[in-house]
Amino acid sequence: MSLIVCLCLPTCGWAVAAPAEQPTDVDEEAILARSLVSIGDTARLQHALAKARRGQPVVVGVIGGSITQGASASTEEGRYGNRVAEWWRTRFPGTRVTFINAGVGATGSDTGAHRAQAHLLDHRPDFVVAEYAVNDPNTEFAAETLEGLTRQILTQPSQPALMLLFTMNNAGANAQEWHSKVGEHYGLPMVSFRDALWPEIRDGRMKWEDIEADAVHPNDRGHAYCAQFICRVLDTVMAGLPDDADLPPVPPVPAPLISDVFQHATFYNFDLLTPVVCEGFEAHEAWPFGTGWQAEAAGSRIEFELEGSAISVSFFRIKGAMGQAEAQVDDREPVRLEAWFDQDWGGYSAFQLIARDLGPGKHRLRIRVLDEKAPASEGNRFLIHAIMAAGLR
């Protein structure tokens, strides 16, 4: 399964520029200076840049939520990820650049850690930007799942470089506190849209709507800023890039900061996992996971046997005729899954951890559609997007 946005051939004539039509009292240099959280250890990035300099094909990837997917950018080319890929094409016009956009709206690093292999790493990226600072809560568990994603990327045989991008909501909040702990531990370059631009908004030199289309999604100007902050790091490292013979060694991946449970993670859809019990559920298409399982009636049930120390479910939530289900692993406490919610902007794939710290061997996951449903719901429909397992050895 893949999420290839474009296969980019060499082009030229484009550069990351400061967004136009800014208020005259905005200090762009101060904004740029604040955007850098840490340059980190640049050895991996130097090797990726040197590879492009040699004219070898490179793969640029981004993974994250709806901001990365491109929400509120007016064109595909205006998305921050596309702009970053264009930096590589312009800087290395003789190099073939492939761009992978693995952004999926309303998902966090919990889902991202499980789908990274299929949606991103199977394409063998050389440079990756991860953006989950808005969708993730500022918690240790979010840092643990981001660490799992980070370790998956850094342990790839191709030794790709990884950079973290911290965006924000309209209160100036994000998960940067916990995410940056992971970045510091692994020596990752980190840039912050929040650190760069929130002071301008807070102090009245810039309006929120100057850079954002709604409560969380950057507009074209905001996407341009994201790309500018990332590409400024690329420019800095490129300016001091040594000859190939003098490139620094890539340091070993350190021991986990929190855990490596979500380093060993995967997801299963209808084509990858056969239920041992299936009553009332049938196949249903569930982008971006492929085919999932859907039930319409209360009492429908489905059961799976799978391994892993942490088992989770991704299911569809939307304001509609949606029901509730109960999920249980072995004899652990059951978890209630609510598929209805009160927002009007559409539906999304919700992540729910069902059980963790499970022992070795097979575990039984049971999901049953309940009679109960939200008062405003007119049905019991329940759609499973994916079954997820982590801690696989």
N, C-alpha and C positions, 0 to 999 in steps of 0.2 A: 504494500500500500504506500502511495506516495502523494505528496502535495507539492508538485513542481509548479511554480508560478510561471517561470520562463526559462528558456535556454538561451543565454545571452551571448551573442557573437560580438567580436571586437567592434567598438564604436569609439568616437572621440568627440571633442568639442563640448564637454560638460564639466562643470566643477561645482563643488558645494559652496554656495555663496550665502552670505548673511541674508535672512529674510528681508524683503523690501518693505518700504512704507512704515518704518518704525518711528515712534515718537522721538523727537529730537533730543530729549534728555535721557534716553536709554544709552547706557554705557556698554557697548557690545564687547569691548575687551574685558570688562569686569564680568559680564555674563559668561564669556568663554572661560575665563580663569576659574570661576566657581563651578563650571560644569565638570571639571576633572576631580573625581573623588580619589583615585589612585591610578598611577601609571602601571603599577604592578610589576611582575616579572615579564619582560617582553620577548623572552627567548623564542617562544612558540610563534609569536607574531612576526618576529624577524625571519624565521624560517619560512613562514607562509609568504611574506613579501619577497623573499629571495627566490622562492619557487616561481612566483609570477614574473619576477625580473628575468629569470632564465627563459621565459616564454613557455613554461609548462602550463597545461590547463589547471585552473584553480576553481574550487567550488566555494561560494560564499553563501552562508545560510543564516536565517533568522528564525527564532522560535519564541513564542509568547502567546499573548491573548489577542483581543480584537485590535489593539493598537498596532501590533505587528502584522496582523492579517490585513490591515489597511483601512480600518473604519475611519470615515470622515475625511480621508484624502480624496480630492476631487478626481484624480486620475491614478492609474496603477503606477505610473512613473513618479508620482508625487509622494508615494509612501516612503517612509524613512529607509526601509530595507532596500527598495529599488534604487534609491539615491546612493546608498552605500555601495551597492553592486556597481553602480555607474562610476563611482570613484575608482574602483579597481580597473574597469575597462578603460577609463580615460588615462589613468596613470600608467597602464601597461597595454597600449594599443595593439601589440602583437600577440597578446595572450588571450586564449579562449576562456571566458568566464561563464560559469553556470551559476544561476541564482536559485536557491531553494527557499521558499517562504513556507515555513511550518507553523505559522500563526493560526490559532483557532480561537474565535471569540468566546469570552466568558469562561475560559479555562485557566487554571493556575498551574504552578509547577508540579502539583500533585499528579494531575492528568498528564502534564508534559513529560514527567519522568517515565511514565509507563508507555507513552507513544513515541518517545524520541528515536528509538531504533528504527521503527518502520517509517516514520515521517521525515526524519532528518539524517540519521547516521548511516542509513543504507546508501546514501548518496555520497558518502565519504567527504564531508566538508573540510576545508582548510582553515576557514575563519567563520566563527559563529558569534552572533549577538543574541543574548537571552534577555527577554523583557517580561517580567512577571511582577513588578513592584506595585502595580495597581491591583491586579486580580488576587494576589496572595495577601493574606492577613499578615500583620507584623508579629509573627509568633515563631516559636522554636520549631514547631512542626513544619511550617512553611520553609524555614531554613533547612530542615532535614530533607524535604523533598527536593528543594533546589540543590542541595549538596548531592543528592542522588543523580540528578540531571548533570551536574557539573562533573562528577566522577565518570559518568558514562562517556561524556565528551572527551575528557582529558585522557582516558585510558584507551582511546581508539588507537590502533596501530599507526595511523597516519599523523598522530600527534597534533591535532588541530589546535588553533588558538581560540580562546573564548573571552568575550567581553560582556560585562553586565551593564544594562541600561536601566536606570531608575526613573520611571515616569511618576505621575502624581494625579490625585483627584482635586476637585475644586476647593478642598479644605487645606491643600498643601500636604496631604498625608500620603504615605505609601509604606512599603515593607522594607525600606532601605536599611533601617537599623539592624534587623536580623539578616537580611540578604548580604549586607556588606561584611558581616562576620564570616560568611562563607567565602566571599571574594577575597578578603584579607588572608584567610587561611590558605587559599590556593594561589595567591599571588596574581589575581586576575586584574586586568585593566577594568576600571569602573568609571562610568560617567553618569551624571545625574541631571536630568531635565528639571527635577524639583529644585535642587540646590542652585542651579543656574538662573531659573526664572521666577521662582516663588518670591524672592525678595523684591523683584520689580513689581509684581502684582500687589504684594503686601504693602509696599510703600507708595503705591499710586502712580508709578511711572509707566505702568503697562496695565491694560485691562485683561481680564481672563479671556474674553472673547477675541482678543488680539491673536491668541495662540491656540485656543481650544474651541471645538464645535459644540461641546456639551459638557457634562460634569467630569468626563475622564478622557475623551478622545481628542487628540490634537487635530487642528485643521491643517491646511497645507503649510502654513507658516510654522506651526508646531512640529510637523513632520520634518520640515527643513532644518529646524533647530536640532532635533534629535540626530539627524544625519550629520549635521555640522559638528556636533560634539564628538561623535564617533570618529569622523574623518579627521578631526584635528589630532586625535591620538595616532591615527594611521600616518598622517603627515609628519608628526614628531618622530615616530619610530623610523619612518622611511628616510628622514633627513640624516639620521645617524647610522643607517644600515651599512654594516661592514661588507667587505668582499666575502664570497661564499666560504673561503678557507678560514675566515676569522669569525664565523657565526658562533654564538655561544651554544653550549650543550643545553638540551631541554632538561630541566630538572625533573627528578622523579615525582610522581604524584604522592603527596604526603598521606599519612594515616588519616582516617576520618575525623572530622571535628565533632560531629554529632553521631552519625552512623553511616554505614554503607548499605543499609537495607534497600533504599530506593535506587541504588546503582544497578541492582540486579532485578529489573522490573520488565514486565511486558503486559500486553492486553490481548484479550481473546474476543473475537466476534463470532458470528454464526458459522463462518467458514473454518474457524480455528479451534473451536471447542464444542463438543457434542454433549448435550445434557444427558444425565442418567435418568431424569424424570422430566417430562414435558407435557403438561395438561393445560390447554387453553392458550398457550403461547405459539406464535407462528413467526416466520421470517419477516423482517421489515427493514427497509433501507434506512441507514442512520449515518449520514455524513458527519464527520469525516472518518468514521470507524468502519465503514463498509456496511454489511448487513447485521442487524441486531435482532432482538426478539421482542414481540409485541403481544399484549393480551388486552382484551376489551372487557372482560367480565370478572367480577369479584369471585374469589375462589380459585382462579387460575394459579398454577404453581409450576415452578421450574427448579431443577436442582443440578448442580455440577460437582464434579470431583476434580480438584486441582491442588497443586503443591504451592508452597510459599509461606513465609512467616507473616505476611500482611496481605489481606485480601480486601479488595474494594470493588465498588460498582459505579459505573457511569450510567446515568439514566436521564431521560428527557424531562425538562420542566417547562411548562408554558401555561398561560391563562387559557384554559379550555376545559374540555370534558375529561379531566385527568383525575386519576385515583391515587390511592396510597398503597404501599406494599410494606411487607416486613421481611427483612433479610437477616439471616442467622448463619453463622459458621459453627459447625459441630455443636457443642453444648454451650457456647458463649451466649451472652445476653443478645436478644434480637434488637435490630435497629430499624426504626421507622423511616421510610422513604416517602417524601411528599412530592408528587409530580405536578401539583397545581401551585401556581403562585400569582400574586396580585398585580404584576406589572403588565403593561401593554406593548412593550417594545419588541416582543417576540419570545422565542424559546431558546434554551441553551442546554448544554450537556453538563449536568451536575455530578460532582465527584463526592462519594461518600465512603470513608473507611469503615469497613464492617468489623474486622477483627485484626489484631496484630499480636506479635510475640507468640505465634503459633509454633508448635514443634515440627520436626521433620515428618515427611510422609504426606499422604493424601488427606485432604480436608473436604468436608461436604458443605457446600454453600447452598442454602435453601432460600428461595424467594417466593413469597405468596402474596397475591393481590387481595387486599382487605375489603370488607364490606364498607368500612368507614371511608369517607372522603370529605374534602373541604366543603363547607356549607355552600359556597358559591359554585362549586363544580357540578356539572350535570352528567358526569359519567365516571367510569372506573378505569379508563384506558391507562395502561402503563407500558412504557417503552424502555427497554434495556439497551443502551448503546454498546456497552462493553463490560466484560468481566476483567478485572485487573489483579495481577499478583506481583508481589515484590518479595525481596528476600530469597530469591531463587538461587540455588547453589549447584 
